[in-house]
Amino acid sequence: MVKISVNRYVEKRISKTKREMENALNKLRGRMLKNLEEIFEMAGKIAKGEVKHQRVSGKMVKITIPQRRRWLLVAGQTAEIIKGVRENFNEKEIKTKLEELEKLLINATATQTEEG
């Protein structure tokens, strides 16, 4: 029977777990960045005026100048999240920023009648 050092066995498992975790995080980071970059690009197009209408409650409505300004905030928040994901993968921080982004999105899609 082959004798195996318990320490070496555990060290190998720790090392393997670290590699697997790093690979999984890199894949997740890549998917997140792709999605965030798509959000950033769309928000930028809307803010620049390349997209003229949005669907609200099943109707196509013209995007107003105030809404374009709010879409600029969405793009800015998205850029900040992208930077955070690239620099440091902090799940709690990212989740908080994504929730803030959702609030900005709701505000950005508010129609003229809702603006008062």
C-alpha positions in Angstrom: 0.0 0.0 0.0 1.3 3.5 -0.9 1.7 5.9 1.9 0.4 9.4 1.2 1.2 12.3 3.4 -2.0 13.8 4.8 -0.5 17.3 4.6 0.4 16.8 0.9 -3.1 15.4 0.2 -4.8 18.4 1.8 -2.4 20.9 0.1 -3.2 19.4 -3.3 -6.9 19.7 -2.6 -6.5 23.3 -1.5 -4.5 24.2 -4.6 -7.0 22.4 -6.9 -9.9 24.3 -5.2 -8.1 27.6 -5.6 -7.5 27.0 -9.3 -11.1 25.9 -9.9 -12.4 28.9 -8.0 -10.2 31.3 -10.0 -11.4 29.7 -13.3 -15.0 30.0 -12.3 -14.6 33.6 -11.2 -12.8 34.5 -14.4 -15.7 33.0 -16.5 -18.3 34.8 -14.4 -16.3 38.1 -14.6 -16.1 37.7 -18.4 -19.9 37.1 -18.7 -20.7 40.0 -16.4 -18.4 42.4 -18.3 -20.0 41.4 -21.6 -23.5 42.1 -20.2 -22.4 45.4 -18.6 -20.7 46.5 -21.7 -23.9 45.9 -23.7 -25.9 47.9 -21.2 -23.3 50.7 -21.4 -23.4 50.8 -25.2 -27.3 50.9 -25.3 -27.5 53.6 -22.6 -24.9 55.6 -24.6 -26.9 55.3 -27.8 -30.0 56.4 -26.1 -28.2 59.3 -24.4 -26.7 60.4 -27.7 -30.1 60.3 -29.4 -29.3 57.4 -31.7 -32.4 55.6 -30.2 -35.5 57.8 -30.6 -38.3 55.8 -29.0 -38.8 53.3 -26.2 -41.6 51.0 -25.4 -43.5 51.9 -22.2 -46.6 49.9 -21.2 -46.8 48.4 -24.6 -46.6 51.8 -26.5 -43.8 53.3 -28.4 -43.1 56.8 -26.9 -40.5 59.4 -27.9 -37.5 59.6 -25.6 -37.3 63.1 -24.1 -34.2 65.2 -23.4 -34.6 64.8 -19.6 -34.8 61.0 -20.2 -31.7 61.1 -22.3 -29.9 62.9 -19.4 -31.0 60.1 -17.0 -29.8 57.5 -19.5 -26.4 59.3 -19.3 -26.5 58.6 -15.6 -27.3 54.9 -16.3 -24.3 54.8 -18.6 -22.1 56.4 -16.0 -23.2 54.0 -13.2 -22.6 51.1 -15.6 -19.1 52.3 -16.4 -18.4 52.5 -12.6 -19.6 48.9 -12.2 -17.5 47.7 -15.1 -14.4 49.3 -13.5 -15.3 47.7 -10.1 -15.7 44.2 -11.7 -12.3 44.6 -13.5 -10.4 45.8 -10.5 -11.9 43.8 -7.6 -14.6 41.2 -7.7 -16.5 42.0 -4.5 -19.9 40.3 -4.8 -21.7 42.4 -2.2 -20.4 45.7 -3.6 -21.4 44.7 -7.2 -24.9 43.6 -6.1 -25.4 47.0 -4.3 -24.3 48.9 -7.4 -26.5 46.8 -9.7 -29.5 47.6 -7.4 -28.6 51.3 -7.8 -28.4 50.8 -11.5 -31.9 49.3 -11.5 -33.3 52.4 -9.7 -31.6 54.6 -12.3 -33.1 52.6 -15.1 -36.6 52.9 -13.6 -36.1 56.7 -13.4 -34.6 56.9 -16.9 -37.6 55.1 -18.4 -40.2 57.4 -16.7 -42.4 59.0 -19.3 -43.2 62.7 -19.6 -46.6 62.3 -17.9 -44.9 60.5 -15.0 -42.4 63.3 -14.7 -45.1 65.8 -13.9 
